[in-house]
Amino acid sequence: MVGIQAKFANEQFEFSRHALARTISREISVYEIREAVRQAELLEDYPDDKYGPSCLVLGFTEASRALHLQCSYPSRSLVKIITIYEPDREEWIEFRSRRS
């Protein structure tokens, strides 16, 4: 997580076309994304993802809005945000574990 947080702190991140569309449709601001990533935690790791290694992280905004970000590993020059959303309470336990 430290590597991802460092990339965000240094403005070394970009949005996939999909993630950009989702931030607009879900009214998630770049400021909220930065807030959430500052204290985010790793939830799931996808080392064999079809577009390259990625992971799912959970973070909270200052207003306690939970956000899930799937992003590339920090080994690239820019961390790519693949998708972003507010986790559904019906699908997640405390936003951290998938319900069965």
C-alpha positions in Angstrom: 0.0 0.0 0.0 2.8 2.4 0.8 3.9 2.4 -2.9 0.4 3.2 -4.1 0.0 5.9 -1.5 3.4 7.4 -2.5 2.4 7.5 -6.2 -0.8 9.3 -5.4 1.0 11.8 -3.1 3.3 12.6 -6.0 0.5 12.9 -8.5 1.7 9.8 -10.3 -1.7 8.3 -11.2 -4.0 8.1 -14.1 -7.6 7.0 -14.8 -8.6 4.3 -17.2 -11.4 5.4 -19.5 -13.8 3.2 -17.5 -12.7 4.7 -14.2 -13.1 8.2 -15.4 -16.6 7.5 -16.6 -17.4 5.9 -13.2 -16.1 8.9 -11.2 -18.4 11.2 -13.2 -21.5 8.9 -13.1 -21.0 8.2 -9.4 -20.0 11.8 -8.5 -16.7 10.8 -6.9 -14.2 13.7 -6.9 -10.4 13.4 -7.3 -10.2 15.1 -3.9 -12.2 12.2 -2.4 -10.0 9.7 -4.1 -6.9 11.3 -2.7 -8.5 11.3 0.8 -9.4 7.6 0.5 -6.0 6.5 -0.7 -4.1 8.3 2.0 -5.2 5.7 4.6 -6.3 2.9 2.3 -5.9 -0.8 3.0 -5.4 -3.7 0.6 -8.4 -6.0 0.3 -7.7 -8.2 -2.6 -4.7 -8.9 -4.8 -4.9 -9.8 -8.5 -1.4 -10.6 -9.7 -2.7 -12.4 -12.8 -5.2 -9.9 -13.9 -5.6 -10.0 -17.7 -4.5 -6.3 -18.1 -1.6 -6.6 -15.7 -1.2 -7.0 -11.9 -3.6 -5.0 -9.9 -5.3 -4.9 -6.5 -8.5 -3.8 -4.8 -8.1 -1.2 -2.0 -10.6 0.3 0.5 -10.3 3.8 1.8 -12.6 6.4 3.4 -13.1 10.0 2.7 -13.1 12.6 5.5 -16.9 12.4 5.3 -16.7 8.6 5.9 -17.6 7.7 2.3 -16.2 4.2 1.6 -14.5 3.8 -1.7 -13.1 0.7 -3.5 -10.4 1.4 -6.1 -9.0 -1.3 -8.3 -5.6 -0.1 -9.4 -2.4 -1.3 -11.0 0.6 -2.2 -8.9 2.9 0.8 -8.2 5.8 -0.8 -10.2 4.6 1.2 -13.2 5.6 4.9 -13.6 1.9 5.8 -13.1 -0.6 3.9 -11.0 -3.7 3.3 -13.1 -7.1 3.5 -11.5 -9.0 0.7 -13.3 -12.4 1.2 -11.6 -13.8 2.9 -8.6 -17.1 2.6 -6.7 -18.8 2.8 -3.4 -19.1 -0.8 -2.1 -22.6 -2.1 -1.7 -23.5 -3.0 1.9 -25.5 -6.0 0.6 -22.4 -7.4 -1.1 -19.7 -6.5 1.5 -19.3 -7.0 5.2 -18.0 -3.7 6.7 -16.8 -2.9 3.1 -13.9 -5.4 3.6 -15.1 -8.9 3.0 -17.4 -10.2 0.2 -20.6 -11.8 1.5 -21.1 -15.4 0.4 
